[in-house]
Amino acid sequence: MLPPSPIEVRLIRLGEAVALSVFLSLLGISLKRLWKVGPVLGAAPMVAYVSGYAHFLLDVWTRFGRIPLHLLAEPATLFVSSLTFLVVLRTFYVGLASRNYLEPHPELLRTFTEATRKVGVRAKLSVLDRGDPVVYTTISFTPRVVISVGALEGLGEEELAAVLYHELSHVKLGHMSLKVIYYATLVVAFLNPLQVRLYRMAINEMEKEADAMAASMVGGKALTSALVKLSEPLRY
């Protein structure tokens, strides 16, 4: 019986990495208290596989002075997936939206400045020229809280403050950095269907943490009312 070829060995190891990734994802899902490390846990075998494949390509280059094109199929697929994901992320958060930013009203800016002081973070504020209620925080060195005109028109003063505290709580709790890591695990472990489940679980837990922190500062009633309006925009 002939020994497996290098490509067959790589495929076997890829299958093993995916299987281990799925197993660790199931473990992460069952151990909900460890949600912060869950996505990383699920992606770890795939990271190890990618590292091993890089070492394999380096070994081929050292021995033969070149790398056959068919051996670059896997890293090329990963690169294209990563690039596509980053382009989509950039477009969603910054791309088209940044062209529609408006200057915040002085009163809104004062409320935001007071919130950043109370939470203890540095952040910027922009108003998005958009009719539907949208509030989010961009991922950057200086996070930017973006709130749409529709949200400003639909939320009361206390509700608006509660939403701002919620977004700034994400920054204070380090959620923006965690999101970058979790996005990366989605790209690396794209062959593991449970990685999305781990990602969503982590995002949900982040929202709960931000809700709890914001509620401790401005009260839960205003925050609950604001979240209901933002999740059901047709009600106002």
NORRA-V567160 format. One line per field, one symbol per residue. ss: DSSP state (h for helix, s for strand, l for the rest). phi: phi as a letter, one per 20 degrees, with the letter a starting at -180 (. if undefined). Layout:
# NORRA-V567160
ss=???
phi=???
This chain:
# NORRA-V567160
ss=lllllhhhhhhhhhhhhhhhhhhhhhhhhhlhhhhhhhhhhhhhhhhhhhhhhhhhhhhhhhhhllllhhhhhhhhhhhhhhhhhhhhhhhhhhhlhhhhsslllhhhhhhhhhhhhhhllllsssssllllllsssslllllssssshhhhhhllhhhhhhhhhhhhhhhhllhhhhhhhhhhhhhhllllllhhhhhhhhhhhhhhhhhhhhhhhhlhhhhhhhhhhhhlhhhl
phi=.ffffgffffffffffffffffffffffffeffeffdggfffegfffffffffffffffffffdmbcgfffeffffffffffffffffffffecgffffdfdfffgfffffffffffffncdadccdefbfefccbcfeafdgcedcefffffedffffffffffffffgffemffffffffgfffffdfeefeffffffffffffffffffffffdcnfffffffffffecffeb
